[in-house]
Amino acid sequence: MSSGRHRAVAFAPIRPRPQRRTGSLGFARRSAKVQMSSVAITGATGFLGLHLVRELLVRNHDLIALVRDPGALDRIARFLELVGEPSRLLDALPRRISIVESDVSLPMLGLSPKAFQRLADDVDVVWHSAASTELHDDLESLRPINVDGTRHILELVSAGQRRPLLCHVSTAFVAGARREGVVYESELNGSAGFENAYEESKFEAETLVRDWSRRYDRTVVVARPSILVTDRPPHADLPMHTLLSLGQIMRDAATRLCGTSRTAVRVVGHPQGHLNFLPVERAAQVLARLTEAEHPRRVSTYHVVQGHDVSVRVLMDLMETLAPLQMTMQSAAPAEQTALEAFLDRSPTAAMLSHRRRYDDTRTVSLLGPPTSPIRVDLDYLSAGIGAAPVAPPAPRLGNRS
Ligand SMILES: NC(=O)c1ccc[n+]([C@@H]2O[C@H](COP(=O)([O-])OP(=O)(O)OC[C@H]3O[C@@H](n4cnc5c(N)ncnc54)[C@H](OP(=O)(O)O)[C@@H]3O)[C@@H](O)[C@H]2O)c1
């Protein structure tokens, strides 16, 4: 599955403006609590971004949304209405959110030099959440948004006279194809390769951020959420999320290749496999709190994860409620695969069924305290979030699932 290689990330020097000096420590390092007057955010219309916008607004931050959709404010308003925010917040949106139409994949975000500099000088914090999260895309399609997009955001924070703090949304999946053991927040190591090009592009982006921080002695916050989920049923005003799109792809493939009757498939997995699914609302809360915290390191990387993992068997059960499948786990691919088995074997879901790694979140916990959320992410929770209803009466189990 993994190629074990990754492209060296080309680093084009991004020169920050001259910085204020602070005594014998040399260049000012932003370790003190951030006093925010202006927070910019990319990806504000995305699954995580909408929740982060909500959290930041509720915490009294006014925002500059760097979005490519001119109708973004309406989308944000519809989302806030969906999640039950009061009309006084909705009424205040035009005053509290400035929309800057921009595209992270373009140099200077597609803005004029004057508009780019004005934006850079206006911000104190930039949350960079925009990305392509297409797990099936290739690297060449993903790099312009995920890697070049991050480079352009680094150019923005470099140009800002107020030395804005960059908060970069990465992913726990920069750990790549490493399936076992503990992944630490200090680590960024691509030697195990990657299970898909999305992971690799996010790895390259995080590498760029780290290199920039070291080179220019600038503090950055890197947040690495695990798989973001919700128990809110699918809705037109709530963007697709990973599980929902993976489930739909699987259902379409099963129906196309095998029709609508329940079909037995053998999938490769590990009986002790487990995954970390994090409620997106909690991820947004943690990110909002990270914005306001004091960060002790130049590169402060935080795993943003749920306090408990979920067995990969729950993922199989979930997929069986979405698609007419009866899945049996095996330790290796069968010598002769059906077309559907071959398809599943190549899908990102297949790789997840073998994951046994854990994400150490010591830094997050020491900064923000232990998670207090009583939410239990289980089959019921995940099923609610994909609007799962059984596609056919459950068939008798085939083979040994334990
Ligand atoms: N979802 C997860 O499970 C998960 C887990 C860990 C980390 N993450 C990370 O969290 C971040 C947000 O993910 P998400 O789930 O919210 O993704 P998402 O729902 O796919 O949203 C992506 C956002 O990026 C914007 N965007 C894409 N291309 C852009 C461009 N060229 N210029 C400007 N904006 C652009 C999209 O704008 P439009 O609305 O215009 O398309 C959208 O707002 C990403 O960095 C992702 O890697 C996600």
The ligand as an SDF file (V2000), in Angstrom:
LIG
                    3D

 48 52  0  0  0  0  0  0  0  0999 V2000
  -12.3340   15.9790    8.1280 N   0  0  0  0  0  0  0  0  0  0  0  0
  -11.4570   15.2980    8.8580 C   0  0  0  0  0  0  0  0  0  0  0  0
  -11.7360   14.1640    9.3040 O   0  0  0  0  0  0  0  0  0  0  0  0
  -10.1280   15.9130    9.1760 C   0  0  0  0  0  0  0  0  0  0  0  0
   -9.2990   15.2520   10.0960 C   0  0  0  0  0  0  0  0  0  0  0  0
   -8.0620   15.8040   10.4200 C   0  0  0  0  0  0  0  0  0  0  0  0
   -7.6660   16.9820    9.8180 C   0  0  0  0  0  0  0  0  0  0  0  0
   -8.4850   17.5970    8.9200 N   0  0  0  0  0  0  0  0  0  0  0  0
   -8.0240   18.8620    8.3270 C   0  0  0  0  0  0  0  0  0  0  0  0
   -8.9380   19.8560    8.7370 O   0  0  0  0  0  0  0  0  0  0  0  0
   -9.0240   20.8690    7.7350 C   0  0  0  0  0  0  0  0  0  0  0  0
  -10.4680   21.0840    7.3870 C   0  0  0  0  0  0  0  0  0  0  0  0
  -11.0060   19.8720    6.8980 O   0  0  0  0  0  0  0  0  0  0  0  0
  -12.5580   19.7690    6.5790 P   0  0  0  0  0  0  0  0  0  0  0  0
  -12.9870   18.4000    6.9350 O   0  0  0  0  0  0  0  0  0  0  0  0
  -13.2550   20.9230    7.1410 O   0  0  0  0  0  0  0  0  0  0  0  0
  -12.5300   19.8830    4.9840 O   0  0  0  0  0  0  0  0  0  0  0  0
  -13.7020   20.2290    3.9950 P   0  0  0  0  0  0  0  0  0  0  0  0
  -15.0340   20.0570    4.6370 O   0  0  0  0  0  0  0  0  0  0  0  0
  -13.4100   19.4820    2.7410 O   0  0  0  0  0  0  0  0  0  0  0  0
  -13.5120   21.8030    3.7350 O   0  0  0  0  0  0  0  0  0  0  0  0
  -12.4290   22.2760    3.0110 C   0  0  0  0  0  0  0  0  0  0  0  0
  -12.4590   23.7850    3.0710 C   0  0  0  0  0  0  0  0  0  0  0  0
  -11.3460   24.2820    2.3280 O   0  0  0  0  0  0  0  0  0  0  0  0
  -11.8220   25.2290    1.3850 C   0  0  0  0  0  0  0  0  0  0  0  0
  -10.9670   25.2520    0.2060 N   0  0  0  0  0  0  0  0  0  0  0  0
  -10.6390   24.1950   -0.5780 C   0  0  0  0  0  0  0  0  0  0  0  0
   -9.8690   24.6110   -1.5770 N   0  0  0  0  0  0  0  0  0  0  0  0
   -9.6920   25.9370   -1.4120 C   0  0  0  0  0  0  0  0  0  0  0  0
   -8.9990   26.9360   -2.1470 C   0  0  0  0  0  0  0  0  0  0  0  0
   -8.2960   26.6380   -3.2590 N   0  0  0  0  0  0  0  0  0  0  0  0
   -9.0300   28.2180   -1.6990 N   0  0  0  0  0  0  0  0  0  0  0  0
   -9.7350   28.5270   -0.5830 C   0  0  0  0  0  0  0  0  0  0  0  0
  -10.4260   27.6340    0.1370 N   0  0  0  0  0  0  0  0  0  0  0  0
  -10.4020   26.3560   -0.2880 C   0  0  0  0  0  0  0  0  0  0  0  0
  -13.2240   24.7810    1.0590 C   0  0  0  0  0  0  0  0  0  0  0  0
  -13.9390   25.8400    0.4560 O   0  0  0  0  0  0  0  0  0  0  0  0
  -15.2420   25.5870   -0.4540 P   0  0  0  0  0  0  0  0  0  0  0  0
  -16.3950   25.5200    0.5130 O   0  0  0  0  0  0  0  0  0  0  0  0
  -15.2750   26.7650   -1.3420 O   0  0  0  0  0  0  0  0  0  0  0  0
  -15.0340   24.2920   -1.1860 O   0  0  0  0  0  0  0  0  0  0  0  0
  -13.7160   24.4030    2.4450 C   0  0  0  0  0  0  0  0  0  0  0  0
  -14.0740   25.5530    3.1660 O   0  0  0  0  0  0  0  0  0  0  0  0
   -8.1710   20.3980    6.5780 C   0  0  0  0  0  0  0  0  0  0  0  0
   -6.9270   21.0400    6.6510 O   0  0  0  0  0  0  0  0  0  0  0  0
   -8.0210   18.9120    6.8160 C   0  0  0  0  0  0  0  0  0  0  0  0
   -6.8330   18.4160    6.2690 O   0  0  0  0  0  0  0  0  0  0  0  0
   -9.7070   17.1060    8.5850 C   0  0  0  0  0  0  0  0  0  0  0  0
  1  2  1  0
  2  3  2  0
  2  4  1  0
  4  5  1  0
  4 48  2  0
  5  6  2  0
  6  7  1  0
  7  8  2  0
  8  9  1  0
  8 48  1  0
  9 10  1  0
  9 46  1  0
 10 11  1  0
 11 12  1  0
 11 44  1  0
 12 13  1  0
 13 14  1  0
 14 15  2  0
 14 16  1  0
 14 17  1  0
 17 18  1  0
 18 19  2  0
 18 20  1  0
 18 21  1  0
 21 22  1  0
 22 23  1  0
 23 24  1  0
 23 42  1  0
 24 25  1  0
 25 26  1  0
 25 36  1  0
 26 27  1  0
 26 35  1  0
 27 28  2  0
 28 29  1  0
 29 30  1  0
 29 35  2  0
 30 31  1  0
 30 32  2  0
 32 33  1  0
 33 34  2  0
 34 35  1  0
 36 37  1  0
 36 42  1  0
 37 38  1  0
 38 39  2  0
 38 40  1  0
 38 41  1  0
 42 43  1  0
 44 45  1  0
 44 46  1  0
 46 47  1  0
M  CHG  2   8   1  16  -1
M  END
$$$$
